[in-house]
Amino acid sequence: MSAEPLRIAVIGAGIGGLSAALSLRRAGFAVDVYEQAARLTEIGGGINMGPNAARILYRLGLGPGLDRDGVRPRGSHQRRWDDGRTLQQASLNPLCEALYGAPHLTIHRADLLAIIAAGFPAERIHLGHRLTGLADGTRGVAATFENGVQIRADVLVGADGIHSAVRAALFGEEAPRFAGCVAYRGLAPAEKIADLGLELGSQSWLGPGAHLVHYFVSRGRLLNFVGWTEHDSWNREDWTDRATVARALAAFEGWHPQVRRIIGAAETCFIWALFDRDPLPHWSVGHATLLGDACHPMYPFMAQGAAQAIEDGAALAACLAAEPDDPAASLRRYERLRLPRVSLLQQMSRANKTRYHLADGPAQQVRDAEWAKAGDRSPEALGWLFGFDAGAVEPLPAAS
Ligand SMILES: Cc1cc2nc3c(=O)[nH]c(=O)nc-3n(C[C@H](O)[C@H](O)[C@H](O)COP(=O)(O)OP(=O)(O)OC[C@H]3O[C@@H](n4cnc5c(N)ncnc54)[C@H](O)[C@@H]3O)c2cc1C
């Protein structure tokens, strides 16, 4: 690396931005993070961290926090919406660690964000900085913020989510589309559902036009649930729009008693609408690039959106470390490496929306028969996903 480390500005302090900042700092760069909000927040309950992302977080030294606050689900179990019949079932832990060197975790989003943030110097996270403009030049990027602050950086990384201002500045404005799905999200205190005798694992319930997933977070004290239903239109796209538990129960009317008990045990419930964008053919312009939902938002039906953002950060750090004297070339290499993998996951996540929501009938019976035979959620079947090491980037050939 050159004598002076590259100065890198990361826009957005979500899971993607902060984990990228940590990966980049560990690779020796001078990293600053700019976040529009006045404090670090993650809205919503839980999140799955597959071993592909958990491995990166452990390597970044975050193991003590993850072991303290995360849950290691013993398995995953997909069931029918009405009678609870098993569609497929797989072990997760400790198998994932044995196969892929890292566990599969479920964790509260706020805990995960706090754990990642604790690994990065607080004084280099600039809160209350909403990016409003950027200009790429021959020697770096200039950025301006709503509060009047102006900065220059050698590389700028837009990790500012699905409504990314960096993406709009680089590739033009384009509104995301409603994806026809709304989620009811809530947290049920474990003691209120203790009589269900749930194993420390993850369960998905699949039914006509809807599915519901639940798993433990917060050291097993809370059960997180997300219940998806299909809708033609939506006019508000705010995570924090309040829904009522009664509305969630009405949406899952007639479902298995376990599903209804879990929803009914929540004290509050959020409603969240799913939005989508067409894939971008490129993420980088000059010295600026994108990561996470800013460039590849995906339906959460492979539970990989944040995991892929974490992978992006590890790959970006490895590409820049391999070629620090030519950041623009490193960014092009980064997007070339990442695009095929995230595009595949975007497609698979979309396909799962259809597969998970089949009406009872012949297509659903074919799906259930296939799953009963082979299953597709086992760690062994997901080796291509869980075993992938995003930070392992081939060294560049030596210049002759
Ligand atoms: C219901 C649901 C369940 C999910 N489950 C999973 C799962 O189990 N596993 C998984 O891996 N993924 C899951 N995902 C996907 C995952 O939540 C997202 O992919 C991930 O959080 C995206 O992270 P990000 O950092 O790219 O963007 P964000 O989390 O959106 O962060 C963007 C940050 O940028 C800031 N920002 C925005 N604009 C500006 C600006 N102009 N200037 C400065 N800062 C700005 C924002 O305030 C925010 O802090 C799920 C998603 C949903 C909706």
The ligand as an SDF file (V2000), in Angstrom:
LIG
                    3D

 53 58  0  0  0  0  0  0  0  0999 V2000
  -38.6280   -8.2170    6.9940 C   0  0  0  0  0  0  0  0  0  0  0  0
  -37.2030   -8.3400    6.5500 C   0  0  0  0  0  0  0  0  0  0  0  0
  -36.4600   -9.4220    6.9710 C   0  0  0  0  0  0  0  0  0  0  0  0
  -35.1280   -9.5390    6.5550 C   0  0  0  0  0  0  0  0  0  0  0  0
  -34.4130  -10.5980    6.9900 N   0  0  0  0  0  0  0  0  0  0  0  0
  -33.1230  -10.7020    6.6440 C   0  0  0  0  0  0  0  0  0  0  0  0
  -32.3440  -11.7900    7.1380 C   0  0  0  0  0  0  0  0  0  0  0  0
  -32.8430  -12.6420    7.8960 O   0  0  0  0  0  0  0  0  0  0  0  0
  -31.0240  -11.8600    6.7930 N   0  0  0  0  0  0  0  0  0  0  0  0
  -30.4460  -10.9150    5.9810 C   0  0  0  0  0  0  0  0  0  0  0  0
  -29.2390  -11.0260    5.7130 O   0  0  0  0  0  0  0  0  0  0  0  0
  -31.1610   -9.8880    5.4930 N   0  0  0  0  0  0  0  0  0  0  0  0
  -32.4780   -9.7460    5.8020 C   0  0  0  0  0  0  0  0  0  0  0  0
  -33.1970   -8.6960    5.3470 N   0  0  0  0  0  0  0  0  0  0  0  0
  -32.5540   -7.6960    4.4580 C   0  0  0  0  0  0  0  0  0  0  0  0
  -31.7360   -6.6890    5.2540 C   0  0  0  0  0  0  0  0  0  0  0  0
  -32.5080   -6.1260    6.2930 O   0  0  0  0  0  0  0  0  0  0  0  0
  -31.2190   -5.5780    4.3510 C   0  0  0  0  0  0  0  0  0  0  0  0
  -30.7190   -6.1220    3.1580 O   0  0  0  0  0  0  0  0  0  0  0  0
  -30.0980   -4.8270    5.0550 C   0  0  0  0  0  0  0  0  0  0  0  0
  -30.5240   -4.3280    6.2930 O   0  0  0  0  0  0  0  0  0  0  0  0
  -29.5780   -3.6940    4.1670 C   0  0  0  0  0  0  0  0  0  0  0  0
  -28.5380   -3.0510    4.8490 O   0  0  0  0  0  0  0  0  0  0  0  0
  -27.8580   -1.7530    4.2350 P   0  0  0  0  0  0  0  0  0  0  0  0
  -26.8300   -1.3490    5.2240 O   0  0  0  0  0  0  0  0  0  0  0  0
  -27.4600   -1.9890    2.8170 O   0  0  0  0  0  0  0  0  0  0  0  0
  -29.0400   -0.6620    4.1620 O   0  0  0  0  0  0  0  0  0  0  0  0
  -29.8760    0.0170    5.3460 P   0  0  0  0  0  0  0  0  0  0  0  0
  -30.0500   -0.8910    6.4820 O   0  0  0  0  0  0  0  0  0  0  0  0
  -31.0980    0.5680    4.6860 O   0  0  0  0  0  0  0  0  0  0  0  0
  -28.9660    1.2140    5.8460 O   0  0  0  0  0  0  0  0  0  0  0  0
  -28.8240    2.4060    5.1160 C   0  0  0  0  0  0  0  0  0  0  0  0
  -28.3280    3.5070    6.0600 C   0  0  0  0  0  0  0  0  0  0  0  0
  -28.0240    4.6560    5.2770 O   0  0  0  0  0  0  0  0  0  0  0  0
  -28.5730    5.8090    5.9070 C   0  0  0  0  0  0  0  0  0  0  0  0
  -28.8390    6.7920    4.8450 N   0  0  0  0  0  0  0  0  0  0  0  0
  -29.7920    6.7530    3.8960 C   0  0  0  0  0  0  0  0  0  0  0  0
  -29.6980    7.8270    3.0960 N   0  0  0  0  0  0  0  0  0  0  0  0
  -28.6370    8.5640    3.5450 C   0  0  0  0  0  0  0  0  0  0  0  0
  -28.0400    9.7890    3.1200 C   0  0  0  0  0  0  0  0  0  0  0  0
  -28.5110   10.4650    2.0550 N   0  0  0  0  0  0  0  0  0  0  0  0
  -26.9610   10.2500    3.8000 N   0  0  0  0  0  0  0  0  0  0  0  0
  -26.4730    9.5610    4.8740 C   0  0  0  0  0  0  0  0  0  0  0  0
  -27.0110    8.4150    5.3240 N   0  0  0  0  0  0  0  0  0  0  0  0
  -28.0820    7.9090    4.6580 C   0  0  0  0  0  0  0  0  0  0  0  0
  -29.8410    5.2850    6.5700 C   0  0  0  0  0  0  0  0  0  0  0  0
  -30.2780    6.1440    7.5990 O   0  0  0  0  0  0  0  0  0  0  0  0
  -29.3830    3.9260    7.0770 C   0  0  0  0  0  0  0  0  0  0  0  0
  -28.7850    4.0080    8.3560 O   0  0  0  0  0  0  0  0  0  0  0  0
  -34.5330   -8.5560    5.7170 C   0  0  0  0  0  0  0  0  0  0  0  0
  -35.2940   -7.4650    5.3170 C   0  0  0  0  0  0  0  0  0  0  0  0
  -36.6020   -7.3610    5.7390 C   0  0  0  0  0  0  0  0  0  0  0  0
  -37.3760   -6.1910    5.3030 C   0  0  0  0  0  0  0  0  0  0  0  0
  1  2  1  0
  2  3  1  0
  2 52  2  0
  3  4  2  0
  4  5  1  0
  4 50  1  0
  5  6  2  0
  6  7  1  0
  6 13  1  0
  7  8  2  0
  7  9  1  0
  9 10  1  0
 10 11  2  0
 10 12  1  0
 12 13  2  0
 13 14  1  0
 14 15  1  0
 14 50  1  0
 15 16  1  0
 16 17  1  0
 16 18  1  0
 18 19  1  0
 18 20  1  0
 20 21  1  0
 20 22  1  0
 22 23  1  0
 23 24  1  0
 24 25  2  0
 24 26  1  0
 24 27  1  0
 27 28  1  0
 28 29  2  0
 28 30  1  0
 28 31  1  0
 31 32  1  0
 32 33  1  0
 33 34  1  0
 33 48  1  0
 34 35  1  0
 35 36  1  0
 35 46  1  0
 36 37  1  0
 36 45  1  0
 37 38  2  0
 38 39  1  0
 39 40  1  0
 39 45  2  0
 40 41  1  0
 40 42  2  0
 42 43  1  0
 43 44  2  0
 44 45  1  0
 46 47  1  0
 46 48  1  0
 48 49  1  0
 50 51  2  0
 51 52  1  0
 52 53  1  0
M  END
$$$$
